[in-house]
Amino acid sequence: MSDITIYIKDREGTKHTLQAPTDMAMNLMEICKAYELPIEGTCGGMAMCASCQCYILSNHELPEMGIDEDMMLAETFHVKENSRLGCQIPITQNLNELYIELAPEV
């Protein structure tokens, strides 16, 4: 098994260090839920609700944003230039030491 480390700042400003497996086809939203962080993922990872919106704080190269994610972010609140939907970011080895902040609840 090959785990990576992900740092997450929650909505209260507390920083969490998570270990995420790269061999289970999980995404960032699922990792947050597994650690019981306050992220809903209401749509189940279909880029249809923005309840897993986060801000990318580190300088990692992420997968290109798809049209569904782009459209969802155009319709939601608290969007910044570094906003992404956690459900659209698969956990891969090149995300080691990714640092994100959870966006305010929608």
Accessible surface in RSA format (square Angstrom, percent):
REM  Atomic radii and reference values for relative SASA: ProtOr
REM  Chains: A
REM  Algorithm: Lee & Richards
REM  Probe-radius: 1.40
REM  Slices: 20
REM RES _ NUM      All-atoms   Total-Side   Main-Chain    Non-polar    All polar
REM                ABS   REL    ABS   REL    ABS   REL    ABS   REL    ABS   REL
RES MET A   1   177.38  91.9  94.34  62.4  83.04 197.7  82.87  70.5  94.51 125.2
RES SER A   2    49.67  42.0  44.04  58.8   5.63  13.0  35.88  76.4  13.78  19.3
RES ASP A   3    63.20  44.3  37.07  36.9  26.13  61.8  12.26  28.9  50.94  50.8
RES ILE A   4     2.10   1.2   0.11   0.1   1.99   4.8   2.10   1.5   0.00   0.0
RES THR A   5    25.89  18.4  25.87  26.2   0.02   0.1   6.19   8.3  19.70  29.8
RES ILE A   6     0.00   0.0   0.00   0.0   0.00   0.0   0.00   0.0   0.00   0.0
RES TYR A   7    54.23  25.3  54.23  30.9   0.00   0.0  26.91  20.2  27.32  33.7
RES ILE A   8     0.00   0.0   0.00   0.0   0.00   0.0   0.00   0.0   0.00   0.0
RES LYS A   9    62.21  30.4  62.21  38.2   0.00   0.0  15.20  13.7  47.01  50.1
RES ASP A  10    13.75   9.6  12.54  12.5   1.21   2.9   0.23   0.5  13.52  13.5
RES ARG A  11    66.11  27.8  30.41  15.5  35.70  85.0  28.38  38.8  37.73  22.9
RES GLU A  12   142.98  82.1 106.01  80.2  36.98  88.0  65.53 126.8  77.45  63.2
RES GLY A  13    46.72  57.6   0.00   N/A  46.72  57.6  22.13  60.7  24.60  55.1
RES THR A  14    72.83  51.8  65.89  66.8   6.95  16.6  46.13  62.0  26.70  40.4
RES LYS A  15   116.43  56.8  90.65  55.6  25.79  61.4  45.52  41.0  70.91  75.5
RES HIS A  16    51.54  28.2  47.31  32.9   4.23  10.8  31.27  32.2  20.27  23.6
RES THR A  17    83.50  59.4  56.09  56.9  27.41  65.3  36.61  49.2  46.89  70.9
RES LEU A  18     4.65   2.6   4.45   3.2   0.20   0.5   4.65   3.3   0.00   0.0
RES GLN A  19    83.03  46.4  77.28  56.5   5.74  13.7  44.99  95.8  38.03  28.8
RES ALA A  20     0.00   0.0   0.00   0.0   0.00   0.0   0.00   0.0   0.00   0.0
RES PRO A  21    20.24  14.8  19.92  18.2   0.33   1.2  19.92  16.4   0.33   2.0
RES THR A  22    32.51  23.1  11.15  11.3  21.37  50.9   4.82   6.5  27.69  41.9
RES ASP A  23    88.06  61.7  52.36  52.1  35.70  84.4  39.75  93.6  48.31  48.2
RES MET A  24   115.86  60.0  91.18  60.3  24.68  58.8  85.85  73.0  30.02  39.8
RES ALA A  25   105.93  97.4  61.70  95.2  44.23 100.6  77.92 109.7  28.01  74.2
RES MET A  26    38.61  20.0  36.39  24.1   2.23   5.3  34.13  29.0   4.48   5.9
RES ASN A  27    22.42  15.5  22.27  21.5   0.15   0.4   5.54  13.3  16.88  16.3
RES LEU A  28     1.09   0.6   1.09   0.8   0.00   0.0   1.09   0.8   0.00   0.0
RES MET A  29     8.40   4.3   8.34   5.5   0.06   0.2   7.83   6.7   0.57   0.8
RES GLU A  30    64.09  36.8  60.63  45.9   3.46   8.2  18.37  35.5  45.71  37.3
RES ILE A  31     2.70   1.5   2.70   2.0   0.00   0.0   2.70   1.9   0.00   0.0
RES CYS A  32     0.23   0.2   0.23   0.3   0.00   0.0   0.00   0.0   0.23   0.3
RES LYS A  33    91.28  44.5  77.23  47.4  14.05  33.4  49.09  44.2  42.19  44.9
RES ALA A  34    68.94  63.4  30.46  47.0  38.48  87.5  43.44  61.2  25.50  67.6
RES TYR A  35    96.52  45.1  74.13  42.2  22.40  58.3  63.09  47.4  33.43  41.2
RES GLU A  36   158.21  90.8 127.92  96.8  30.29  72.1  47.28  91.5 110.92  90.6
RES LEU A  37    17.08   9.5  10.47   7.5   6.61  16.6  10.76   7.6   6.32  17.0
RES PRO A  38    68.01  49.6  51.10  46.6  16.91  61.5  66.10  54.6   1.91  11.9
RES ILE A  39    12.80   7.3   2.03   1.5  10.77  26.0   2.57   1.9  10.22  27.7
RES GLU A  40   104.93  60.2  94.61  71.6  10.32  24.6  39.68  76.7  65.25  53.3
RES GLY A  41     6.44   7.9   0.00   N/A   6.44   7.9   0.76   2.1   5.68  12.7
RES THR A  42   100.20  71.3  67.39  68.3  32.82  78.2  70.31  94.4  29.89  45.2
RES CYS A  43    35.59  26.9  11.73  13.1  23.85  56.1  20.85  52.8  14.74  15.9
RES GLY A  44    59.01  72.8   0.00   N/A  59.01  72.8  32.03  87.9  26.98  60.4
RES GLY A  45    16.60  20.5   0.00   N/A  16.60  20.5   2.42   6.6  14.18  31.8
RES MET A  46   124.01  64.2 111.63  73.9  12.38  29.5  86.28  73.4  37.74  50.0
RES ALA A  47     6.43   5.9   1.60   2.5   4.83  11.0   2.76   3.9   3.68   9.7
RES MET A  48   135.69  70.3 111.81  74.0  23.87  56.8  94.62  80.4  41.07  54.4
RES CYS A  49    31.45  23.8  17.60  19.6  13.85  32.5  20.69  52.4  10.76  11.6
RES ALA A  50     1.99   1.8   0.00   0.0   1.99   4.5   0.00   0.0   1.99   5.3
RES SER A  51    19.51  16.5  13.62  18.2   5.88  13.5  16.12  34.3   3.38   4.7
RES CYS A  52     2.97   2.2   2.94   3.3   0.02   0.1   0.02   0.1   2.94   3.2
RES GLN A  53     3.38   1.9   1.38   1.0   2.00   4.8   1.34   2.8   2.04   1.5
RES CYS A  54     0.93   0.7   0.93   1.0   0.00   0.0   0.37   0.9   0.56   0.6
RES TYR A  55     5.66   2.6   5.66   3.2   0.00   0.0   3.98   3.0   1.69   2.1
RES ILE A  56    20.52  11.7  13.03   9.7   7.49  18.1  13.03   9.4   7.49  20.3
RES LEU A  57    72.73  40.5  36.90  26.4  35.83  90.1  40.62  28.5  32.11  86.4
RES SER A  58    30.61  25.9  13.73  18.3  16.88  38.9  21.66  46.1   8.95  12.5
RES ASN A  59   159.41 109.9 126.32 122.1  33.09  79.7  39.09  94.1 120.32 116.3
RES HIS A  60    46.21  25.3  27.54  19.1  18.67  47.8  25.02  25.8  21.19  24.7
RES GLU A  61   156.01  89.6 137.44 104.0  18.57  44.2  56.52 109.3  99.49  81.2
RES LEU A  62    33.82  18.8  12.65   9.0  21.17  53.2  14.11   9.9  19.70  53.0
RES PRO A  63    57.26  41.7  43.45  39.6  13.81  50.2  55.78  46.0   1.49   9.2
RES GLU A  64   167.81  96.3 136.11 103.0  31.70  75.5  59.02 114.2 108.78  88.8
RES MET A  65    64.13  33.2  45.23  29.9  18.90  45.0  41.14  35.0  23.00  30.5
RES GLY A  66    40.77  50.3   0.00   N/A  40.77  50.3  36.38  99.8   4.39   9.8
RES ILE A  67   130.47  74.2 119.10  88.7  11.37  27.4 123.17  88.7   7.30  19.8
RES ASP A  68    90.63  63.5  85.68  85.3   4.95  11.7  17.20  40.5  73.44  73.2
RES GLU A  69     1.74   1.0   1.07   0.8   0.66   1.6   0.58   1.1   1.16   0.9
RES ASP A  70    80.94  56.7  80.08  79.7   0.85   2.0   7.73  18.2  73.21  73.0
RES MET A  71   107.51  55.7 104.06  68.9   3.45   8.2  93.49  79.5  14.02  18.6
RES MET A  72    31.98  16.6  29.04  19.2   2.94   7.0  23.61  20.1   8.37  11.1
RES LEU A  73    11.39   6.3   8.80   6.3   2.59   6.5   9.10   6.4   2.29   6.2
RES ALA A  74    87.03  80.0  44.14  68.1  42.89  97.6  56.14  79.1  30.89  81.8
RES GLU A  75   128.49  73.8  94.23  71.3  34.26  81.6  40.28  77.9  88.21  72.0
RES THR A  76    21.50  15.3   1.28   1.3  20.22  48.2   3.26   4.4  18.24  27.6
RES PHE A  77   135.86  68.0 132.32  82.0   3.54   9.2 135.86  82.4   0.00   0.0
RES HIS A  78    90.08  49.2  66.25  46.1  23.83  61.0  52.24  53.8  37.84  44.0
RES VAL A  79    67.73  44.6  37.29  33.8  30.44  73.4  37.29  32.4  30.44  82.6
RES LYS A  80   115.03  56.1 100.69  61.8  14.34  34.2  69.87  62.9  45.16  48.1
RES GLU A  81   190.51 109.4 147.38 111.5  43.13 102.7  68.93 133.3 121.58  99.3
RES ASN A  82    51.97  35.8  42.60  41.2   9.37  22.6  31.99  77.0  19.97  19.3
RES SER A  83     4.65   3.9   1.15   1.5   3.50   8.1   1.15   2.4   3.50   4.9
RES ARG A  84    21.84   9.2  21.84  11.1   0.00   0.0   9.59  13.1  12.25   7.4
RES LEU A  85     0.41   0.2   0.41   0.3   0.00   0.0   0.41   0.3   0.00   0.0
RES GLY A  86     0.79   1.0   0.00   N/A   0.79   1.0   0.79   2.2   0.00   0.0
RES CYS A  87    10.40   7.9   1.22   1.4   9.18  21.6   0.04   0.1  10.36  11.2
RES GLN A  88    59.80  33.4  47.00  34.3  12.80  30.5   7.47  15.9  52.32  39.7
RES ILE A  89     0.00   0.0   0.00   0.0   0.00   0.0   0.00   0.0   0.00   0.0
RES PRO A  90    63.33  46.2  62.49  57.0   0.84   3.1  62.56  51.7   0.77   4.8
RES ILE A  91     7.44   4.2   0.15   0.1   7.28  17.6   0.15   0.1   7.28  19.8
RES THR A  92    55.01  39.1  52.70  53.4   2.31   5.5  50.59  68.0   4.42   6.7
RES GLN A  93   100.53  56.2  93.23  68.1   7.30  17.4  60.35 128.5  40.18  30.5
RES ASN A  94   102.91  71.0  80.86  78.1  22.05  53.1  47.01 113.1  55.90  54.0
RES LEU A  95     1.51   0.8   1.51   1.1   0.00   0.0   1.51   1.1   0.00   0.0
RES ASN A  96    64.28  44.3  56.39  54.5   7.89  19.0  11.44  27.5  52.84  51.1
RES GLU A  97    96.85  55.6  90.70  68.6   6.15  14.6  13.75  26.6  83.10  67.8
RES LEU A  98     0.00   0.0   0.00   0.0   0.00   0.0   0.00   0.0   0.00   0.0
RES TYR A  99    57.13  26.7  57.13  32.5   0.00   0.0  43.94  33.0  13.19  16.3
RES ILE A 100     0.73   0.4   0.73   0.5   0.00   0.0   0.73   0.5   0.00   0.0
RES GLU A 101    43.57  25.0  43.57  33.0   0.00   0.0   0.01   0.0  43.56  35.6
RES LEU A 102     2.83   1.6   0.00   0.0   2.83   7.1   0.00   0.0   2.83   7.6
RES ALA A 103     1.04   1.0   0.67   1.0   0.37   0.8   0.67   0.9   0.37   1.0
RES PRO A 104    58.77  42.8  53.98  49.2   4.78  17.4  56.48  46.6   2.29  14.2
RES GLU A 105   114.85  65.9  96.64  73.1  18.21  43.4  29.83  57.7  85.02  69.4
RES VAL A 106    94.54  62.2  36.38  32.9  58.15 140.1  55.01  47.8  39.52 107.2
END  Absolute sums over single chains surface
CHAIN  1 A     5939.3       4475.9       1463.5       3105.9       2833.4
END  Absolute sums over all chains
TOTAL          5939.3       4475.9       1463.5       3105.9       2833.4
